[in-house]
Structure formats: C-alpha cells, structure tokens
Amino acid sequence: MHNITAPSSACDAGFIPYPTVFGAIVLDLTATPVTNYTTEVSDQFYYNHPSISVRGLDYCNITITYTHEGQNDTINVEIWLSM
C-alpha cells in the first residue's frame, strides 16, 4: 500500500468540484488544513482493535453539507485526506 500525501496548499475548496449525487443538493464544501493533530483513540470506539495514540497528524478536513429536496434535512459529511 502506498502512502499518498498532498501539500497543504492543495487543501483549498476552490480546487475541489462539488460532487453530483442523485437526489441530493450540495449546499457547501469547505477544505481546512489541520496540522500537528494529536489524540488518543480508545479501544471502545473500534471493537476488537487496540487503543492507539495519534501524534503529529497533518490532514485536509473536507466538509460537504447537503440536503434532500423537500425533506427539510441538512447532512454534514467529513473526509480527512493526508497532507
């Protein structure tokens, strides 16, 4: 498996096209660089996996907000891409 990363300058919503999803209307798309992220992930979050420590993670947090016409809903989806 390859570790593919992108420079932080690539974390720009202007370079990411809005996705087309049948039945959904995309309201917003943001891209925010996150650097040096550190956290502890408990084994309670992922059954049958050990707890892990994450240190110094750099990623691009892409958030897409969309709705379904006539349903009065708003959905947010986050995608973390390595930088």
N, C-alpha and C positions, 0 to 999 in steps of 0.2 A: 504494500500500500504506500502511496506517495503522500507526503505532507505538502500540500499546495497552499501557499500563502500569498497575500497581496499587500502592496504598500498601503500605509494609512491614507495616502492621497486618493486611493481607489474607493475609499469609503465615502462616497458622495452620491446622494439620492438622484442628482441630475444625470448620472450615468446609468441608472437602473430603470429600465422601462416598466411601466405599470403592467402587472400580469393581466391576462384575459382569462376570466373564469366564468363559465356558463352560469347564469343566474345570479351572479354577484356584481356589485358595483364598487369599484375601488375608490375610497374616499381620500386616502392619504398614504404616502410612502415616505418614510424617513430613514436616514442612514447616519448612525452616530458611532464614531470611533471610541472604543473603550480600551484603555491601556493599563497594564500592570494590575489586572483584576486578580484578587485573592479571595478564596472562600474555602470552607470545609463542607463536604457533601457527605451526609450521614448515610449509613447503610439502610436506614429506614426508607429512604427515597427510592432505592432500587433494590428490590427484593433479590436475594441471592448474590449480591455484589458487595464487596467490602467498602468501608468508608474511605474517602480519598481527600487529599489536600490539593487544592489548585493554587498555584503561585505564579504571579507574573504573566498572566494570560493577556494577550492583545487580540482583540477581535472587533469586527464591524457588526454592530447591532442594527439589523434592518427590521423595521416595524411596518407592517402593512395593516391598514384599517379599511374594512369593507363592510358592506351591508347587502341584504337581500331585498330587492324592491318590494314594497308593500308589507314587509314583515316587521317594521319598526325595531330592527336589531342593529347592533354595531359590534363587530368582531375585530379583535386585535390579534395579530399573529407576529411572533418574534422569530427571527432567524439569526443565529450567530455564525459569522464567517470568519475564519482565521485571517489574521493580518501578519 
